[in-house]
Amino acid sequence: MLRAPILITGAGGFVAAHLARRIAGAGGVALGLGIELTPSAPRGEFSREWRVDLADRPRLSSAVAEAEPAAVVHLAGQSSVADSFERPIETFEANAGGTWNLLEAVRTAAPEARVLVIGSGDIYGPQPAGSRAPETAPLRPVSPYALSKAVAEAAALFYAERFGTDVVCTRSFAHIGTGQSDRFVVPAMARQIAEIEQADGREAVIHAGNLEVTRDVTTVDSVAEAYLALLERGRAGTVYNVCSGEPTTLSQLVERLARLSRRPVRIEVSSKRARAVDVPYLVGDPSRIEQETGWRAAPISDDVLGEILGDWRARIRPAPRAGP
């Protein structure tokens, strides 16, 4: 599968760059499709890219037909829970509507292609402390984002049953790595640390929202491996949790990041930074993907956190002054 063309939607996004890099590194062919095309393209991760909005159905179908993919990994969408409360309709249109449009384009233009629809563990909603949500758990989305992803998954499974589309769905839990937007907690904290390090006069305080929530967090590179494993060995019409099964609090991750700072920093929690709705505990059960593909999630090491912090140090480093 890796050596056949794999079309990745959301080509300008965080996960797409890591996935495309892994495909290209294995000698495969990664193709990109998105509104914003990734700056990594010149380094050779994507063999070809199409600038297409998933809402533009004719152009989308044309691009899929031109790409002739053996598989499609659908990463495009609006991925921020916080933003979904501010733009609920746009979130639904991007995630549910965009998925429907892509499935229809594949059905008509590349009917033999396998489609990996990337969903979210957020669709489970709050879970009992100490539990691990299996794929059979009831869905209780508590944000516009989670609801839109639940509808997108339902559309994908409908295409699998009604049209025989070769669809595999994920419910991916939180993942972190280099290149991630600071709309999310860990990169937001890493950015603040990098800014503190580079501004001697700045107060050495990290400002955060509610950190006493428990999540199931993996690395983006591990998640990319899971997606490739599901392309190869996932069962059509099946949903898989992509997660570690291990709980961690956001406060633990932020404290570990703070210890990597070049300056002593203090963490200050403010209710003004809290989300409109916080799920106190959400951890998944990875048994199905582990048993059926052999994939296992990689732990969050200090090396991974150091890479994220180093990424933000590089991103905000002042540009060199021009010569006289």
C-alpha positions in Angstrom: 0.0 0.0 0.0 2.8 2.4 0.8 4.2 2.3 -2.7 0.9 3.1 -4.3 -0.3 6.7 -4.4 -1.8 7.8 -1.0 -3.8 11.1 -1.1 -3.8 13.1 2.1 -6.4 15.8 2.7 -5.6 18.6 5.0 -2.2 18.8 3.4 -1.2 22.0 5.2 -1.9 20.5 8.6 0.1 19.3 11.5 -0.4 15.5 11.1 -0.3 15.5 7.3 3.3 16.7 7.2 4.4 13.9 9.6 2.4 11.3 7.7 3.7 12.4 4.3 7.3 12.4 5.5 6.9 8.9 6.8 5.4 7.7 3.5 8.1 9.4 1.4 10.8 8.1 3.7 9.6 4.5 3.0 9.8 5.1 -0.7 6.1 5.7 -1.1 4.1 8.3 -3.0 2.3 10.9 -0.9 -0.1 13.3 -2.6 -1.5 16.3 -0.9 -4.9 18.1 -1.1 -5.9 21.1 0.9 -6.9 24.8 1.1 -3.4 25.6 2.4 -0.6 23.6 1.1 2.2 22.6 3.5 5.5 24.4 3.4 7.2 21.0 3.7 6.3 20.2 0.0 9.6 21.6 -1.4 11.5 19.1 0.8 9.9 16.3 -1.2 7.3 14.8 1.2 4.5 15.3 -1.3 5.0 14.2 -4.9 2.1 16.5 -6.0 -0.5 18.7 -4.4 -3.9 20.1 -5.3 -5.3 23.3 -3.8 -8.9 22.5 -3.3 -11.7 23.4 -0.8 -13.7 20.3 0.1 -16.8 22.4 -0.3 -16.1 22.7 -4.0 -17.5 19.4 -5.1 -16.7 19.6 -8.9 -13.0 20.6 -8.3 -12.7 18.0 -5.5 -14.0 15.2 -7.8 -11.6 16.3 -10.5 -8.6 16.3 -8.2 -9.4 12.8 -6.9 -9.8 11.5 -10.4 -6.5 13.1 -11.4 -4.7 11.7 -8.4 -5.9 8.1 -9.0 -5.1 7.2 -5.3 -5.0 3.7 -4.0 -5.9 5.1 -0.6 -7.1 8.4 0.9 -6.3 9.6 4.4 -8.9 12.2 5.4 -7.2 14.6 7.8 -8.9 17.9 6.6 -11.2 19.7 8.9 -11.6 22.1 11.8 -9.8 20.5 14.8 -10.2 22.9 17.6 -12.8 22.3 20.3 -12.6 25.9 21.5 -13.0 27.3 18.0 -16.0 25.1 17.4 -18.0 27.0 20.1 -17.3 30.2 18.3 -18.0 28.9 14.8 -20.3 25.9 15.2 -21.9 26.0 11.8 -18.5 26.4 10.0 -17.2 23.5 12.1 -20.1 21.3 11.1 -19.8 22.2 7.4 -16.0 21.6 7.4 -16.0 18.3 9.3 -19.3 16.6 8.4 -20.0 18.3 5.1 -16.4 18.0 4.0 -16.3 14.3 4.8 -19.5 13.7 2.9 -18.2 15.5 -0.2 -14.9 13.6 -0.1 -16.7 10.2 0.2 -18.9 11.1 -2.7 -15.8 12.1 -4.8 -14.1 8.9 -4.0 -17.2 6.9 -4.8 -17.5 8.4 -8.2 -13.8 9.1 -9.2 -11.8 6.4 -7.3 -14.2 3.7 -6.3 -11.5 1.1 -5.5 -9.6 3.4 -3.1 -9.4 2.7 0.6 -10.5 5.7 2.7 -9.2 6.2 6.2 -11.5 8.8 7.9 -9.8 10.3 10.8 -12.2 10.9 13.7 -11.8 11.9 17.3 -12.0 10.3 20.7 -13.9 13.4 21.8 -17.1 11.9 20.5 -17.2 9.7 23.6 -17.7 12.6 25.9 -17.0 12.4 29.6 -16.0 8.9 30.9 -15.9 7.5 34.4 -12.5 8.1 36.1 -10.2 5.1 35.8 -12.1 3.6 32.7 -10.9 3.1 29.1 -13.6 3.7 26.4 -13.9 0.9 23.9 -15.3 1.4 20.4 -18.6 -0.1 21.7 -19.1 2.7 24.3 -22.0 5.1 23.7 -21.2 8.4 22.1 -22.0 11.6 24.1 -20.4 14.5 22.2 -20.4 17.7 24.3 -19.0 20.2 21.8 -19.9 21.3 18.3 -16.5 19.8 17.2 -17.2 16.4 18.7 -20.8 16.4 17.3 -19.4 17.2 13.8 -16.9 14.3 14.0 -19.6 11.9 15.1 -21.7 12.8 12.1 -18.7 12.5 9.8 -18.1 9.0 11.1 -21.7 8.1 10.6 -21.5 9.3 7.0 -18.4 7.2 6.4 -20.0 4.0 7.8 -23.1 4.8 5.7 -20.9 4.8 2.5 -19.3 1.6 3.6 -22.7 -0.2 4.1 -24.7 1.5 1.3 -22.1 1.8 -1.5 -19.5 -0.7 -0.5 -16.8 2.0 -0.1 -13.7 0.6 1.5 -13.8 2.8 4.6 -11.9 2.5 7.8 -12.6 5.0 10.6 -10.5 6.1 13.5 -11.3 7.7 16.8 -8.0 9.4 17.4 -7.2 10.7 20.9 -4.9 13.6 21.7 -1.5 13.6 20.0 1.4 16.1 20.2 4.5 16.8 18.2 6.5 19.4 16.3 4.5 21.7 14.0 1.3 21.7 16.0 -0.7 24.9 16.3 -0.6 26.8 19.6 -4.4 26.6 19.8 -3.7 23.4 21.7 -2.4 23.1 25.2 1.0 21.6 25.0 2.3 23.7 22.1 0.7 26.8 23.7 2.7 26.2 26.8 5.9 25.4 24.8 5.5 28.7 23.0 5.2 30.7 26.2 8.3 29.0 27.6 10.2 29.8 24.4 9.1 33.5 24.6 10.1 33.7 28.2 13.6 32.3 27.4 14.1 34.9 24.6 12.8 38.0 26.6 14.9 38.7 29.7 12.5 41.3 30.9 9.4 39.2 30.7 7.9 37.7 33.8 8.7 34.0 33.9 5.1 32.8 34.2 3.2 30.4 32.0 -0.5 31.2 31.8 -2.8 28.2 31.5 -6.4 27.2 31.7 -7.7 24.2 33.5 -4.9 21.6 33.6 -6.6 19.2 36.0 -8.1 17.1 33.2 -7.0 13.6 32.3 -6.3 12.7 28.7 -4.9 9.8 26.6 -1.9 11.4 24.8 0.4 9.9 22.2 3.0 11.3 19.8 2.1 12.4 16.3 4.7 10.1 14.8 3.2 7.1 16.6 -0.3 8.2 15.3 1.1 8.4 11.8 2.3 4.8 12.2 -1.2 3.8 13.3 -2.7 5.3 10.2 -0.3 3.4 7.9 -1.1 0.2 9.9 -4.8 0.7 9.4 -4.4 1.3 5.7 -2.6 -2.0 5.4 -4.5 -4.1 7.9 -7.6 -2.4 9.1 -11.0 -4.0 8.4 -13.4 -2.2 6.1 -16.4 -0.7 7.8 -14.7 -0.8 11.2 -13.9 1.9 13.8 -10.6 1.9 15.7 -9.5 3.9 18.7 -6.0 5.3 18.1 -4.7 5.8 21.6 -2.4 4.5 24.3 -4.9 3.5 27.0 -2.7 5.4 29.5 -4.1 8.4 31.5 -2.1 11.5 32.0 -3.1 14.9 33.3 -2.4 18.1 31.4 -0.7 19.4 34.5 1.8 16.6 34.4 2.7 17.3 30.8 3.1 21.1 31.4 5.2 20.6 34.5 7.5 18.3 32.5 7.8 20.9 29.8 8.5 23.6 32.4 11.4 21.5 33.7 13.0 21.7 30.3 13.0 25.5 30.3 16.3 27.4 30.2 14.9 29.8 32.8 12.9 28.9 35.9 9.2 29.4 35.2 6.0 29.3 37.2 2.7 28.0 36.0 -0.3 30.2 36.7 -3.8 28.8 36.1 -6.6 31.2 35.2 -10.3 30.5 34.8 -10.4 33.0 31.9 -8.4 30.5 29.8 -10.7 27.6 30.5 -12.7 26.0 27.8 -16.5 26.5 27.6 -16.8 22.8 28.2 -14.1 20.6 29.7 -14.3 16.8 29.7 -12.7 15.8 33.1 -11.5 12.4 32.0 -11.1 10.8 28.6 -9.0 7.7 28.0 -9.5 5.1 25.2 -9.1 1.4 25.0 -6.6 0.5 22.2 -7.2 -3.3 22.3 -8.8 -3.5 18.9 -6.1 -1.8 16.9 -3.4 -3.5 18.9 -4.8 -7.0 18.3 -5.7 -6.5 14.7 -2.7 -4.5 13.4 0.1 -5.0 16.0 0.4 -1.2 16.5 1.3 0.1 19.9 1.4 3.7 21.0 4.7 5.3 21.8 5.0 7.0 25.2 5.5 10.7 25.6 9.2 10.9 26.5 11.1 14.0 27.6 12.8 13.9 24.2 9.5 14.4 22.5 8.7 17.3 24.8 12.1 18.7 24.1 11.6 18.5 20.4 8.3 20.5 20.7 10.0 23.1 22.8 12.9 23.3 20.4 10.4 23.7 17.5 8.9 26.8 19.2 12.3 28.2 20.0 13.1 28.1 16.3 9.7 29.4 15.3 9.9 32.6 17.4 13.6 33.2 17.1 14.2 36.8 16.0 15.3 37.2 12.4 18.9 38.3 12.1 19.5 42.0 11.6 20.4 43.1 8.1 23.9 44.3 7.6 24.8 48.0 7.2 
